[in-house]
Amino acid sequence: MLAGLSCCGSLGNSGYLYQTAGAANDHIMLVAKNPVTFGYERLQALSIRHPDLAAFIQQQGLPRYYAETKNAGDSYFILYYPKNRQAFACRSMPNSAQKVEFSGPYPITHNELATLRKLEVGTD
């Protein structure tokens, strides 16, 4: 379980993940606990389904931004840590739903950082 991620237990169920997949796919989301953002809830639900992802976030900390996409049946997650100017890529394969492969860290460029920070305009 993720430290600091304690919202509704029902978020980890397949129904929530399925119902919100369209809204999350091919989007970068702000991850914040207060106020709770969609990115935070979605990442929490995925962390329940993927214990490797939960362990990674436990070790690295909660990312500030998160992106999700799919390609050829694989799910890809990008975890952005702008304070460190780093991002990590994760891949979950359908034949091993709980296992997640990680790569990185990758540097976040100045342009990427500017794009990410635009997501926070109006959230204060």
C-alpha positions in Angstrom: 0.0 0.0 0.0 1.3 3.5 -0.7 2.3 5.7 2.2 0.0 8.7 2.3 -2.4 7.3 -0.3 -5.4 6.5 1.7 -8.6 7.2 -0.1 -11.6 5.0 -0.8 -10.7 1.3 -0.9 -13.1 0.9 -3.9 -10.7 2.8 -6.1 -8.5 -0.3 -6.5 -11.2 -2.3 -8.1 -11.3 -3.1 -11.8 -14.6 -1.3 -12.3 -13.1 2.1 -11.3 -10.0 1.5 -13.5 -12.1 0.5 -16.5 -14.6 3.4 -16.1 -11.8 6.0 -15.8 -9.4 4.5 -18.4 -10.7 6.7 -21.2 -10.3 9.9 -19.2 -6.7 8.9 -18.2 -5.4 7.5 -21.5 -3.0 9.8 -23.4 -3.2 12.5 -20.7 -0.7 14.0 -18.2 -2.4 14.5 -14.8 -1.5 16.5 -11.7 -1.0 14.3 -8.7 -2.1 16.0 -5.4 -3.6 14.8 -2.2 -5.1 18.1 -1.1 -7.3 18.8 -2.9 -7.4 15.3 -4.2 -6.9 15.2 -8.0 -8.0 12.6 -10.6 -4.4 11.8 -11.2 -3.9 11.0 -7.5 -7.0 8.7 -7.4 -6.1 7.0 -10.6 -2.5 6.4 -9.5 -3.7 5.0 -6.2 -6.0 2.6 -7.9 -3.2 1.4 -10.2 -0.9 1.0 -7.3 -3.4 -1.4 -5.7 -3.6 -3.4 -8.9 0.2 -3.3 -9.4 2.2 -3.9 -6.2 5.5 -3.2 -8.0 4.2 0.3 -8.8 3.2 0.8 -5.1 6.6 -0.3 -4.0 8.3 2.1 -6.4 6.3 5.1 -5.2 6.9 4.0 -1.6 10.6 4.2 -2.4 10.7 7.3 -4.7 7.8 9.3 -3.3 4.6 10.5 -4.9 5.2 12.0 -8.3 3.9 15.5 -9.0 2.6 14.5 -12.5 1.6 11.2 -14.0 0.8 10.1 -17.6 -0.8 7.0 -18.9 -1.1 5.5 -22.4 -1.6 2.1 -24.0 0.0 0.5 -27.0 -0.5 -3.1 -28.4 -2.1 -4.2 -25.1 0.7 -2.9 -22.9 0.0 -0.1 -20.4 2.6 2.6 -20.0 2.9 5.0 -17.0 5.2 8.0 -16.8 6.0 9.3 -13.3 7.3 12.9 -13.3 9.4 14.3 -10.4 10.0 17.9 -11.4 11.9 18.9 -8.2 14.6 16.4 -9.3 14.0 17.1 -13.0 13.5 13.4 -13.5 10.9 11.0 -15.0 10.5 7.3 -14.9 8.8 5.1 -17.4 6.8 2.0 -16.4 5.3 -0.8 -18.5 2.6 -3.2 -17.4 1.9 -6.2 -19.7 -1.5 -7.8 -20.0 -0.2 -11.3 -19.4 1.3 -10.2 -16.1 -1.2 -7.6 -14.8 0.6 -7.2 -11.4 4.2 -6.9 -12.7 5.5 -3.6 -13.8 8.9 -2.9 -15.5 10.6 0.4 -14.8 13.2 2.4 -16.6 14.9 5.7 -15.9 15.4 8.1 -14.5 15.3 10.3 -17.6 16.0 14.0 -17.5 13.0 16.4 -17.8 13.9 19.1 -20.3 13.2 22.8 -19.7 10.3 22.6 -22.3 8.8 19.5 -20.7 9.0 21.2 -17.3 7.2 24.3 -18.6 4.5 22.1 -20.1 4.0 20.2 -16.8 3.8 23.5 -14.8 1.0 24.7 -17.0 -1.1 22.0 -15.6 -1.1 23.7 -12.2 -2.3 27.1 -13.5 -5.6 27.7 -11.6 -5.2 24.9 -9.1 -4.2 27.2 -6.2 
